């Protein structure tokens, strides 16, 4: 049975985390501290995976369902949404490390070291 907003607001913290399932792989994890986290549970390459979607109420029930549907489409197209997210983060990090300033400073530092120069004071 699908969840509704009133039900979700009524879920209270317990001694242990517990899961409440919506539909088509969407689940809400209720933690002992009272936080509520959305996940998309799916299988890819024979393995069960859980893709974090976000926290409730920052991510509403309808937004969580939309994000789940996008992820389901990727899975049906043969794309692992978790691996895609990791690759995107790596590209962003790599891009930040390859700015002109970073590369120029690295070049200058290496050149000064090769020539035996000290940093300017």
N, CA, C and O atoms as a DFTB+ gen file, in Angstrom:
484 C
 N C O
     1  1       0.843      -1.181       0.000
     2  2       0.000       0.000       0.000
     3  2       0.888       1.243       0.000
     4  3       1.909       1.281       0.687
     5  1       0.511       2.229      -0.747
     6  2       1.286       3.462      -0.846
     7  2       1.154       4.307       0.414
     8  3       0.139       4.272       1.109
     9  1       2.206       5.062       0.683
    10  2       2.213       5.965       1.830
    11  2       1.478       7.256       1.486
    12  3       1.293       7.583       0.314
    13  1       1.063       7.984       2.520
    14  2       0.546       9.333       2.318
    15  2       1.242      10.258       3.313
    16  3       1.856       9.793       4.273
    17  1       1.148      11.552       3.086
    18  2       1.892      12.538       3.871
    19  2       1.520      12.474       5.351
    20  3       2.395      12.575       6.211
    21  1       0.241      12.307       5.654
    22  2      -0.181      12.252       7.060
    23  2       0.438      11.052       7.774
    24  3       0.872      11.162       8.921
    25  1       0.476       9.904       7.091
    26  2       1.118       8.715       7.666
    27  2       2.585       8.998       7.976
    28  3       3.079       8.687       9.060
    29  1       3.266       9.591       7.005
    30  2       4.702       9.853       7.144
    31  2       4.962      10.778       8.324
    32  3       5.876      10.541       9.114
    33  1       4.165      11.825       8.444
    34  2       4.326      12.749       9.572
    35  2       4.084      12.050      10.903
    36  3       4.636      12.454      11.927
    37  1       3.265      11.008      10.893
    38  2       2.938      10.277      12.115
    39  2       3.969       9.248      12.532
    40  3       3.917       8.757      13.660
    41  1       4.904       8.905      11.660
    42  2       5.927       7.919      12.021
    43  2       6.830       8.501      13.094
    44  3       7.373       9.593      12.930
    45  1       6.989       7.785      14.177
    46  2       7.792       8.253      15.308
    47  2       9.068       7.435      15.433
    48  3       9.149       6.301      14.963
    49  1      10.056       8.034      16.074
    50  2      11.331       7.353      16.321
    51  2      11.088       6.145      17.221
    52  3      10.196       6.152      18.070
    53  1      11.892       5.119      17.020
    54  2      11.837       3.914      17.844
    55  2      13.258       3.599      18.306
    56  3      14.202       4.307      17.957
    57  1      13.403       2.537      19.089
    58  2      14.728       2.151      19.574
    59  2      15.668       1.788      18.428
    60  3      16.876       2.011      18.508
    61  1      15.099       1.224      17.359
    62  2      15.885       0.836      16.183
    63  2      15.287       1.499      14.947
    64  3      14.119       1.885      14.933
    65  1      16.106       1.620      13.921
    66  2      15.605       2.129      12.641
    67  2      14.579       1.153      12.083
    68  3      14.679      -0.055      12.298
    69  1      13.597       1.679      11.369
    70  2      12.644       0.813      10.691
    71  2      12.293       1.412       9.336
    72  3      12.440       2.613       9.109
    73  1      11.822       0.541       8.436
    74  2      11.522       0.941       7.063
    75  2      10.019       0.902       6.830
    76  3       9.311       0.029       7.333
    77  1       9.554       1.877       6.052
    78  2       8.169       1.900       5.588
    79  2       8.227       1.987       4.067
    80  3       8.858       2.883       3.505
    81  1       7.562       1.046       3.416
    82  2       7.630       0.962       1.961
    83  2       6.470       1.702       1.310
    84  3       5.330       1.619       1.766
    85  1       6.775       2.425       0.238
    86  2       5.748       3.104      -0.546
    87  2       5.353       2.173      -1.686
    88  3       4.510       1.297      -1.492
    89  1       5.923       2.335      -2.836
    90  2       5.641       1.473      -3.975
    91  2       6.800       1.547      -4.954
    92  3       7.553       2.521      -4.977
    93  1       6.930       0.515      -5.754
    94  2       7.914       0.462      -6.839
    95  2       9.337       0.784      -6.384
    96  3      10.095       1.442      -7.095
    97  1       9.688       0.304      -5.177
    98  2      11.059       0.430      -4.707
    99  2      11.342       1.619      -3.815
   100  3      12.451       1.734      -3.294
   101  1      10.383       2.508      -3.618
   102  2      10.599       3.672      -2.759
   103  2      10.357       3.277      -1.306
   104  3       9.339       2.669      -0.978
   105  1      11.303       3.629      -0.444
   106  2      11.119       3.341       0.978
   107  2      11.574       4.520       1.815
   108  3      12.397       5.335       1.398
   109  1      11.010       4.580       3.011
   110  2      11.344       5.624       3.970
   111  2      11.967       4.942       5.175
   112  3      11.356       4.065       5.786
   113  1      13.185       5.348       5.516
   114  2      13.874       4.812       6.690
   115  2      13.683       5.809       7.828
   116  3      14.075       6.971       7.724
   117  1      13.071       5.334       8.924
   118  2      12.860       6.178      10.097
   119  2      13.921       5.790      11.115
   120  3      13.965       4.645      11.563
   121  1      14.770       6.731      11.478
   122  2      15.904       6.461      12.367
   123  2      15.542       6.756      13.822
   124  3      14.578       7.474      14.091
   125  1      16.311       6.203      14.758
   126  2      16.037       6.418      16.186
   127  2      16.044       7.890      16.611
   128  3      15.389       8.250      17.589
   129  1      16.766       8.731      15.898
   130  2      16.786      10.159      16.238
   131  2      15.592      10.914      15.650
   132  3      15.456      12.120      15.852
   133  1      14.728      10.201      14.922
   134  2      13.524      10.805      14.358
   135  2      13.657      11.252      12.919
   136  3      12.658      11.628      12.305
   137  1      14.865      11.224      12.355
   138  2      15.024      11.635      10.958
   139  2      14.397      10.588      10.038
   140  3      14.336       9.402      10.361
   141  1      13.937      11.064       8.893
   142  2      13.258      10.208       7.919
   143  2      13.956      10.379       6.579
   144  3      14.022      11.484       6.040
   145  1      14.473       9.290       6.049
   146  2      15.292       9.340       4.839
   147  2      14.681       8.488       3.736
   148  3      14.295       7.342       3.966
   149  1      14.595       9.056       2.536
   150  2      14.088       8.346       1.364
   151  2      15.203       7.540       0.703
   152  3      16.343       7.994       0.611
   153  1      14.856       6.336       0.244
   154  2      15.764       5.489      -0.528
   155  2      14.988       4.847      -1.667
   156  3      13.785       4.608      -1.563
   157  1      15.695       4.574      -2.753
   158  2      15.148       3.784      -3.850
   159  2      15.870       2.449      -3.823
   160  3      17.086       2.383      -4.007
   161  1      15.114       1.389      -3.593
   162  2      15.677       0.038      -3.516
   163  2      15.484      -0.625      -4.881
   164  3      14.373      -0.673      -5.408
   165  1      16.583      -1.135      -5.443
   166  2      16.526      -1.738      -6.770
   167  2      17.578      -2.839      -6.891
   168  3      18.455      -2.983      -6.039
   169  1      17.466      -3.603      -7.963
   170  2      18.461      -4.639      -8.253
   171  2      19.181      -4.247      -9.539
   172  3      18.565      -3.824     -10.517
   173  1      20.513      -4.401      -9.506
   174  2      21.304      -4.123     -10.700
   175  2      22.473      -5.090     -10.710
   176  3      23.196      -5.216      -9.722
   177  1      22.654      -5.765     -11.822
   178  2      23.747      -6.727     -11.936
   179  2      23.626      -7.852     -10.918
   180  3      24.636      -8.376     -10.448
   181  1      22.403      -8.224     -10.579
   182  2      22.183      -9.307      -9.630
   183  2      22.340      -8.915      -8.173
   184  3      22.233      -9.766      -7.290
   185  1      22.592      -7.642      -7.906
   186  2      22.779      -7.193      -6.523
   187  2      21.682      -6.210      -6.139
   188  3      21.238      -5.396      -6.948
   189  1      21.257      -6.308      -4.885
   190  2      20.281      -5.352      -4.365
   191  2      21.016      -4.102      -3.900
   192  3      22.039      -4.188      -3.221
   193  1      20.487      -2.942      -4.271
   194  2      21.127      -1.672      -3.919
   195  2      20.078      -0.705      -3.388
   196  3      18.888      -0.827      -3.680
   197  1      20.549       0.264      -2.597
   198  2      19.670       1.315      -2.088
   199  2      20.287       2.668      -2.428
   200  3      21.366       3.007      -1.941
   201  1      19.604       3.424      -3.254
   202  2      20.058       4.749      -3.669
   203  2      19.453       5.791      -2.736
   204  3      18.230       5.915      -2.674
   205  1      20.282       6.548      -2.006
   206  2      19.741       7.610      -1.149
   207  2      19.102       8.707      -2.009
   208  3      19.687       9.160      -2.993
   209  1      17.907       9.120      -1.625
   210  2      17.197      10.163      -2.368
   211  2      17.215      11.479      -1.608
   212  3      17.381      12.539      -2.211
   213  1      17.047      11.425      -0.301
   214  2      17.046      12.648       0.490
   215  2      16.215      12.486       1.743
   216  3      15.664      11.416       2.004
   217  1      16.128      13.550       2.512
   218  2      15.429      13.526       3.796
   219  2      14.025      14.105       3.652
   220  3      13.797      15.039       2.884
   221  1      13.100      13.536       4.400
   222  2      11.756      14.092       4.510
   223  2      11.771      15.067       5.666
   224  3      12.324      14.701       6.704
   225  1      11.239      16.239       5.603
   226  2      10.329      16.811       4.608
   227  2      11.015      17.634       3.515
   228  3      10.334      18.170       2.641
   229  1      12.362      17.747       3.545
   230  2      13.048      18.514       2.491
   231  2      12.701      17.960       1.112
   232  3      12.488      18.719       0.167
   233  1      12.647      16.650       1.004
   234  2      12.191      15.985      -0.218
   235  2      10.795      15.456       0.090
   236  3      10.631      14.553       0.910
   237  1       9.801      16.021      -0.566
   238  2       8.414      15.623      -0.304
   239  2       8.144      14.232      -0.871
   240  3       8.962      13.678      -1.605
   241  1       6.999      13.684      -0.525
   242  2       6.601      12.376      -1.039
   243  2       6.516      12.408      -2.561
   244  3       7.002      11.489      -3.219
   245  1       5.912      13.442      -3.130
   246  2       5.781      13.508      -4.593
   247  2       7.143      13.677      -5.266
   248  3       7.385      13.091      -6.322
   249  1       8.037      14.474      -4.665
   250  2       9.385      14.624      -5.230
   251  2      10.140      13.301      -5.158
   252  3      10.829      12.926      -6.107
   253  1      10.014      12.598      -4.046
   254  2      10.691      11.305      -3.894
   255  2      10.200      10.323      -4.948
   256  3      10.988       9.562      -5.510
   257  1       8.908      10.339      -5.214
   258  2       8.361       9.444      -6.242
   259  2       8.886       9.812      -7.627
   260  3       9.186       8.927      -8.429
   261  1       9.001      11.108      -7.917
   262  2       9.546      11.533      -9.215
   263  2      11.003      11.097      -9.360
   264  3      11.404      10.601     -10.413
   265  1      11.790      11.281      -8.306
   266  2      13.201      10.874      -8.348
   267  2      13.323       9.359      -8.478
   268  3      14.202       8.862      -9.181
   269  1      12.438       8.624      -7.797
   270  2      12.418       7.165      -7.935
   271  2      12.113       6.777      -9.371
   272  3      12.762       5.889      -9.924
   273  1      11.128       7.435      -9.985
   274  2      10.753       7.103     -11.361
   275  2      11.901       7.360     -12.334
   276  3      12.118       6.577     -13.258
   277  1      12.636       8.455     -12.130
   278  2      13.811       8.735     -12.978
   279  2      14.862       7.641     -12.815
   280  3      15.445       7.173     -13.793
   281  1      15.093       7.244     -11.577
   282  2      16.088       6.199     -11.315
   283  2      15.633       4.870     -11.907
   284  3      16.452       4.120     -12.438
   285  1      14.338       4.566     -11.823
   286  2      13.810       3.321     -12.409
   287  2      14.027       3.298     -13.921
   288  3      14.358       2.256     -14.487
   289  1      13.839       4.448     -14.573
   290  2      14.073       4.521     -16.020
   291  2      15.533       4.220     -16.346
   292  3      15.828       3.516     -17.312
   293  1      16.439       4.755     -15.539
   294  2      17.862       4.494     -15.764
   295  2      18.164       3.010     -15.624
   296  3      18.890       2.439     -16.438
   297  1      17.608       2.387     -14.592
   298  2      17.830       0.953     -14.385
   299  2      17.297       0.174     -15.580
   300  3      17.952      -0.752     -16.057
   301  1      16.111       0.540     -16.069
   302  2      15.536      -0.169     -17.215
   303  2      16.346       0.060     -18.494
   304  3      16.291      -0.752     -19.418
   305  1      17.101       1.168     -18.549
   306  2      17.983       1.441     -19.694
   307  2      19.374       0.834     -19.513
   308  3      20.258       1.044     -20.344
   309  1      19.567       0.080     -18.425
   310  2      20.853      -0.569     -18.192
   311  2      21.884       0.324     -17.527
   312  3      23.082       0.049     -17.600
   313  1      21.434       1.390     -16.881
   314  2      22.339       2.324     -16.194
   315  2      22.123       2.190     -14.698
   316  3      20.990       2.249     -14.220
   317  1      23.209       2.008     -13.959
   318  2      23.127       1.939     -12.497
   319  2      23.118       3.368     -11.954
   320  3      24.131       4.060     -12.060
   321  1      22.004       3.831     -11.376
   322  2      21.941       5.224     -10.916
   323  2      22.938       5.550      -9.807
   324  3      23.394       6.689      -9.704
   325  1      23.282       4.569      -8.982
   326  2      24.254       4.834      -7.917
   327  2      25.650       5.029      -8.507
   328  3      26.378       5.936      -8.102
   329  1      26.019       4.183      -9.456
   330  2      27.321       4.309     -10.110
   331  2      27.389       5.613     -10.907
   332  3      28.427       6.276     -10.930
   333  1      26.296       5.975     -11.551
   334  2      26.253       7.230     -12.302
   335  2      26.467       8.422     -11.367
   336  3      27.188       9.357     -11.713
   337  1      25.849       8.394     -10.190
   338  2      26.008       9.481      -9.212
   339  2      27.459       9.574      -8.742
   340  3      28.007      10.669      -8.621
   341  1      28.082       8.415      -8.475
   342  2      29.486       8.408      -8.032
   343  2      30.399       8.976      -9.111
   344  3      31.319       9.739      -8.814
   345  1      30.146       8.605     -10.359
   346  2      30.968       9.115     -11.465
   347  2      30.799      10.620     -11.629
   348  3      31.767      11.328     -11.906
   349  1      29.578      11.110     -11.459
   350  2      29.327      12.545     -11.577
   351  2      30.081      13.304     -10.492
   352  3      30.683      14.341     -10.770
   353  1      30.055      12.798      -9.253
   354  2      30.786      13.440      -8.158
   355  2      32.284      13.443      -8.436
   356  3      32.970      14.426      -8.156
   357  1      32.793      12.335      -8.992
   358  2      34.220      12.249      -9.305
   359  2      34.595      13.262     -10.383
   360  3      35.652      13.888     -10.305
   361  1      33.726      13.427     -11.398
   362  2      33.995      14.410     -12.460
   363  2      34.018      15.823     -11.894
   364  3      34.860      16.635     -12.278
   365  1      33.097      16.118     -10.983
   366  2      33.056      17.450     -10.372
   367  2      34.319      17.692      -9.563
   368  3      34.917      18.765      -9.638
   369  1      34.726      16.688      -8.787
   370  2      35.935      16.823      -7.975
   371  2      37.158      16.988      -8.869
   372  3      38.013      17.833      -8.607
   373  1      37.240      16.189      -9.915
   374  2      38.367      16.272     -10.842
   375  2      38.393      17.635     -11.519
   376  3      39.464      18.213     -11.707
   377  1      37.232      18.152     -11.884
   378  2      37.159      19.469     -12.509
   379  2      37.659      20.555     -11.584
   380  3      38.324      21.490     -12.029
   381  1      37.347      20.447     -10.291
   382  2      37.800      21.440      -9.315
   383  2      39.309      21.366      -9.125
   384  3      39.957      22.374      -8.844
   385  1      39.864      20.166      -9.281
   386  2      41.306      19.991      -9.112
   387  2      42.077      20.432     -10.352
   388  3      43.292      20.617     -10.285
   389  1      41.408      20.599     -11.457
   390  2      42.076      20.945     -12.707
   391  2      41.783      22.375     -13.155
   392  3      41.713      22.644     -14.354
   393  1      41.615      23.276     -12.221
   394  2      41.437      24.677     -12.598
   395  2      42.786      25.238     -13.031
   396  3      43.830      24.669     -12.714
   397  1      42.763      26.346     -13.750
   398  2      44.006      26.958     -14.206
   399  2      44.901      27.302     -13.024
   400  3      46.109      27.066     -13.064
   401  1      44.311      27.860     -11.974
   402  2      45.101      28.269     -10.807
   403  2      45.835      27.079     -10.186
   404  3      47.022      27.171      -9.874
   405  1      45.128      25.969     -10.009
   406  2      45.745      24.790      -9.392
   407  2      46.879      24.264     -10.260
   408  3      47.964      23.965      -9.761
   409  1      46.625      24.151     -11.565
   410  2      47.650      23.624     -12.472
   411  2      48.840      24.577     -12.559
   412  3      49.986      24.126     -12.564
   413  1      48.592      25.879     -12.629
   414  2      49.683      26.864     -12.708
   415  2      50.539      26.827     -11.446
   416  3      51.767      26.830     -11.534
   417  1      49.911      26.792     -10.283
   418  2      50.671      26.728      -9.030
   419  2      51.494      25.450      -8.933
   420  3      52.630      25.471      -8.460
   421  1      50.921      24.345      -9.379
   422  2      51.653      23.080      -9.359
   423  2      52.878      23.171     -10.278
   424  3      53.967      22.731      -9.911
   425  1      52.694      23.739     -11.462
   426  2      53.792      23.898     -12.409
   427  2      54.901      24.770     -11.816
   428  3      56.078      24.419     -11.893
   429  1      54.524      25.897     -11.229
   430  2      55.512      26.817     -10.641
   431  2      56.261      26.138      -9.499
   432  3      57.484      26.250      -9.407
   433  1      55.538      25.435      -8.631
   434  2      56.180      24.743      -7.508
   435  2      57.181      23.704      -7.997
   436  3      58.293      23.612      -7.476
   437  1      56.783      22.916      -9.005
   438  2      57.684      21.888      -9.532
   439  2      58.902      22.519     -10.204
   440  3      60.020      22.031     -10.043
   441  1      58.693      23.596     -10.954
   442  2      59.801      24.272     -11.635
   443  2      60.781      24.855     -10.621
   444  3      61.994      24.741     -10.793
   445  1      60.257      25.478      -9.563
   446  2      61.126      26.059      -8.533
   447  2      61.919      24.963      -7.821
   448  3      63.090      25.148      -7.491
   449  1      61.283      23.841      -7.592
   450  2      61.966      22.738      -6.909
   451  2      63.084      22.185      -7.790
   452  3      64.176      21.897      -7.301
   453  1      62.814      22.036      -9.087
   454  2      63.826      21.529     -10.011
   455  2      65.013      22.485     -10.126
   456  3      66.154      22.047     -10.269
   457  1      64.747      23.773     -10.063
   458  2      65.803      24.774     -10.186
   459  2      66.445      25.101      -8.846
   460  3      67.380      25.899      -8.785
   461  1      65.956      24.499      -7.782
   462  2      66.543      24.715      -6.464
   463  2      66.250      26.079      -5.877
   464  3      67.023      26.572      -5.055
   465  1      65.170      26.691      -6.271
   466  2      64.813      28.011      -5.751
   467  2      63.909      27.872      -4.533
   468  3      63.197      26.881      -4.370
   469  1      63.958      28.883      -3.692
   470  2      63.074      28.936      -2.526
   471  2      61.892      29.835      -2.859
   472  3      61.944      30.621      -3.805
   473  1      60.823      29.711      -2.071
   474  2      59.658      30.574      -2.270
   475  2      60.012      32.004      -1.922
   476  3      60.842      32.252      -1.047
   477  1      59.386      32.940      -2.603
   478  2      59.610      34.364      -2.325
   479  2      59.025      34.711      -0.967
   480  3      57.973      34.203      -0.578
   481  1      59.726      35.585      -0.253
   482  2      59.223      35.998       1.069
   483  2      58.776      37.426       1.060
   484  3      58.325      37.939       2.085
